[in-house]
Amino acid sequence: MIRYSLTILFSALLLVGCSSVQPTISTNPKDLAWEQTIDLSPKFALSLAISPDGKLLAAGCSDGSILFYSFPEGKRQWIWQAHKDWVRSLAFNHDGSLLATASDDNTVIIYNMKKHSVVATLRDHTDDVVALEFSPDGTLLATGSWDATVNIRETESFTLNHMLRGHQIGHVNGLAFSPDGKWLASGGNDSRIVIWDAQTGEEISAFSQDNLAPKALAYNPNGKQIASGTDGADLWVWNAETGTIRNRFDHTSGWVKTVCFSSDGNILFSAGDDRVIMMWDMLTSRIAGSLIGHQDQVTNVIVTPDNQWVISCARDNTIRFWGLKTEE
């Protein structure tokens, strides 16, 4: 069921600069459009992915299914019952021909989008698989699990290249490739972010988060910063090369479970247990606004490639489309 409402509330406008990278997201309250809501009751979505052309949305759900919607119309196209447990992460490859899915049933499934068929089922993890990423050129797939490992595969045959064991204890919660595909960042319950050479599997560096576990990671498209959401209501932004902290932002409470950058890298989005999607201006290091409407913890937030939409899902059984305008 799809509902339409004007429940977006925007915080005070604090931006004082203008980016030279075009187009950029307008943070003027009058530029916010209608919110569209898809009701998934009784299940809820934990993960989202938008196809590279921006026309198809995939949602991974608590019953193991993947739902596919036309975008931005929000019309359901088909359902794939992929897994036996929660679907924690989804990713399209660079050309949209493949979709990778990760689940609490310990498996990763590769799905051919054209043929609507399974290419491979990967069973090398021994605990919940909660994060996965294709490299920007689509040649590698990285998966992270609560078995404390990060696996890197080539995507021609999905042969395992590296099983990385750099996290000392507990879960691997988040993964992010650098925009050039050279580096892979992983975050775990050992309170560390580890930077790996994606080709060799060598550990290059590690950042410590003061006993706060990173729950989600994102590389800025400029390649210069890494954002990490933590279990302490904090959002950290790191210098990707030096490991020094560039910014530290606060949510009101709970875990910050999802982070992503706009395609121009100027706006950072974050959300989690406090139900609010925060927008942070990377040029001024100040809050740009907030998107309010979810009634339970937000599980995932993504931005469309054209910067026109923010898409979110939450444990309130909804997926929400937040319309934004861009400035040329």
RODRENFI-955161 format. One line per field, with one value per residue (C-alpha): residue number from 1; x, y, z. Coordinates in steps of 0.02 Angstrom, whole numbers, plus 50000, padded with zeros to 5 digits. Each point is the difference from the previous one (the first is absolute). Layout:
BEGIN
num: c(NUM:...)
X: c(X:...)
Y: c(Y:...)
Z: c(Z:...)
This chain:
BEGIN
num: c(1:2:3:4:5:6:7:8:9:10:11:12:13:14:15:16:17:18:19:20:21:22:23:24:25:26:27:28:29:30:31:32:33:34:35:36:37:38:39:40:41:42:43:44:45:46:47:48:49:50:51:52:53:54:55:56:57:58:59:60:61:62:63:64:65:66:67:68:69:70:71:72:73:74:75:76:77:78:79:80:81:82:83:84:85:86:87:88:89:90:91:92:93:94:95:96:97:98:99:100:101:102:103:104:105:106:107:108:109:110:111:112:113:114:115:116:117:118:119:120:121:122:123:124:125:126:127:128:129:130:131:132:133:134:135:136:137:138:139:140:141:142:143:144:145:146:147:148:149:150:151:152:153:154:155:156:157:158:159:160:161:162:163:164:165:166:167:168:169:170:171:172:173:174:175:176:177:178:179:180:181:182:183:184:185:186:187:188:189:190:191:192:193:194:195:196:197:198:199:200:201:202:203:204:205:206:207:208:209:210:211:212:213:214:215:216:217:218:219:220:221:222:223:224:225:226:227:228:229:230:231:232:233:234:235:236:237:238:239:240:241:242:243:244:245:246:247:248:249:250:251:252:253:254:255:256:257:258:259:260:261:262:263:264:265:266:267:268:269:270:271:272:273:274:275:276:277:278:279:280:281:282:283:284:285:286:287:288:289:290:291:292:293:294:295:296:297:298:299:300:301:302:303:304:305:306:307:308:309:310:311:312:313:314:315:316:317:318:319:320:321:322:323:324:325:326:327:328)
X: c(50000:50065:49956:50037:50022:50092:50080:50178:50059:50159:50116:50067:50105:50181:50092:50106:50099:49969:50088:50090:49952:49835:49863:49986:49858:49899:49970:49872:49841:49890:50094:49939:49870:49867:50046:49944:49980:49989:49922:50081:49900:50022:50182:50129:50151:50177:50095:49977:50088:49962:50052:50135:49872:49890:49846:49989:50000:50039:49952:50063:49873:49982:49917:50147:49915:50062:49869:50026:49915:50000:50076:49943:49823:50014:49903:50046:50072:50038:50048:50146:50002:50188:50046:49939:50038:50023:50079:50129:50084:49972:50109:49986:50159:50065:49885:49849:50011:50026:49927:50091:49903:50064:49899:49995:49986:50191:49988:50031:49901:50043:49848:49998:49882:49967:49965:49923:50107:50130:50179:50083:49965:50151:50010:50175:49944:49953:49891:49881:50059:49955:50100:50051:50068:50048:50156:49961:50054:49903:50150:50000:49869:50038:49893:50007:49932:49973:50127:50129:50060:50000:50001:50050:49953:50026:49834:50038:49979:49979:50158:50059:50156:50026:49927:50052:50012:50062:49858:50053:49833:49817:49902:50042:49860:50040:50099:50042:50109:50096:49936:50151:49977:50176:49955:49868:49948:49921:49930:49976:49954:50184:49972:50116:49986:50125:50059:50047:50084:49855:50112:50128:49899:50139:49951:50058:49942:49873:49907:49937:49831:50022:49905:49857:49958:49975:49831:50002:50131:50001:50138:49976:49996:50151:50097:50066:49885:49920:49842:49959:49842:50026:49908:50023:49882:50154:50042:50186:50081:50181:50140:50013:50189:50059:49865:49976:49826:49933:49828:49896:49810:49869:49833:49879:50010:50033:50102:50038:49964:50012:50104:50016:50062:49912:50076:50095:50068:49938:49860:50018:49842:49989:49860:49967:49911:49940:49888:50065:50098:50132:50082:50175:50085:50177:50053:49952:50007:49827:49827:49908:49831:49900:49868:49869:49862:50053:49920:50134:50187:50065:50091:50068:50014:50058:50008:49957:50143:49919:49984:49813:49941:50044:49928:49986:49930:49962:49929:49835:49963:50023:50111:49998:50048:50057:49996:50138:50041:50173:50084:50087)
Y: c(50000:50174:50154:50183:50133:50159:49943:50055:50121:50095:50074:50176:50035:50018:49986:50151:49940:49941:49854:50013:49820:49990:49955:50018:49964:50153:50013:50138:49939:50056:49881:49845:49904:49871:49852:49833:49854:49814:49894:49827:49938:49879:49990:50137:50040:50000:50041:50098:50014:50107:49944:50104:50076:50048:49909:49847:49990:49839:49977:49858:49948:49917:49846:49966:50070:50131:50121:50092:50167:50116:50166:50132:49934:49875:49863:49823:49902:49831:49907:49881:49887:49993:49958:49913:50145:50189:50078:50118:50072:50022:50066:50016:49983:50142:49968:49933:49827:49916:50022:49930:49963:49962:49917:49940:49824:50014:50005:50122:49977:50072:50035:50027:50147:49965:49814:50011:49853:49958:50006:49941:49966:50034:49904:50036:50107:49913:50136:50138:50092:50182:50101:49986:50115:49985:50093:50152:49908:49844:49882:49964:49958:50025:49923:50028:49884:49983:49857:50144:49973:50101:49901:50071:49909:50033:50008:49903:49834:50061:49911:50049:50107:50048:49959:50146:49978:50170:50035:49936:49960:49990:50055:50086:50126:50109:50006:50135:50003:50158:50085:49939:49822:49992:49991:49911:50066:49885:50040:49879:49977:50013:50189:50007:50053:49901:50054:49857:49991:49929:49907:49923:49989:50088:50102:50178:50094:50000:50136:49982:50069:50016:49840:50048:49867:50060:49939:50073:50071:50109:50075:50177:49997:50117:49857:50112:49957:49848:50018:49877:49984:49930:49914:50157:50119:50074:50028:50015:50064:49948:50056:49843:50014:50051:49925:50165:50058:50138:50017:49923:50023:49946:49915:50014:49819:49819:49926:50085:49853:50073:50134:50057:50148:50095:49963:50166:49963:50163:49930:49855:49909:49897:49912:49866:49969:50180:49985:50162:50014:50133:50100:50068:50131:49943:50175:50090:49851:50046:49922:50034:49930:49849:49887:49951:49874:49823:49929:49872:49978:50036:49851:50070:50163:50021:50145:49984:50033:50162:50071:50019:49876:49931:49825:49927:49847:49968:49876:50093:49889:50141:50056:50188:50104:50175:50116:50129:50129:50032:50164:50016)
Z: c(50000:49955:50102:49961:50132:50042:50162:49962:50131:49965:50129:49990:49846:50050:49835:49961:49849:49824:49917:49835:49964:49904:50024:50190:50119:50046:50187:49988:50087:49854:49885:50092:49902:50048:50106:49930:50119:49959:50137:50016:50149:50083:49945:49993:49891:50066:49839:49840:49833:49847:49826:49914:49881:50148:49933:50114:50189:50093:50183:50110:50131:50169:49925:49883:49846:49876:49936:49836:49962:49851:50050:50034:49969:50142:49910:50052:49854:50076:50159:50019:50153:50010:50180:50156:50118:50004:49845:50074:49846:49813:49859:49812:49900:49890:49851:50094:49926:50169:50173:50152:50160:50176:50137:50179:49927:49975:49810:49859:49839:49830:49891:49812:49973:49816:50017:50174:50053:50132:49939:50160:50184:50112:50163:50066:50148:50162:50076:49945:49843:50030:49874:49818:49865:49817:49949:49890:49842:50049:49998:50188:50131:50185:50138:50187:50134:50186:49988:50006:49821:49841:49838:49831:49839:49816:49911:49841:50090:50181:50052:50174:49987:50182:50171:50110:50188:50057:50122:50167:50080:49956:49852:49836:49978:49850:49837:49874:49844:49959:49841:49901:50064:50068:50184:50103:50171:50129:50172:50143:50182:50046:49980:49851:49819:49896:49828:49884:49832:49900:49878:50118:50161:50096:50152:49964:50155:50141:50095:50179:50054:50190:50043:49884:49871:49821:49940:49824:49881:49845:49894:49940:49808:50005:50082:50138:50145:50080:50103:50138:50104:50175:50141:50105:49905:49914:49818:49963:49842:49974:49887:49894:49978:50173:50112:50091:50048:49889:50080:50137:49996:50127:49985:50145:50058:49953:49859:49835:49885:49825:49915:49819:49900:49862:49831:50003:50174:50075:50108:50123:50054:50159:50095:50129:50164:50025:49844:49923:49837:50028:49860:50030:49891:49964:49944:50160:50120:50064:49999:49838:50050:50055:49924:50128:49973:50047:50157:50042:49977:49825:49926:49836:49903:49820:49876:49816:49878:49938:50178:49974:50131:50170:50031:50174:50087:50182:50123:49990:49848:49874:49858:49974:49848:50047:49850:49988:49869:49933:49956:49833)
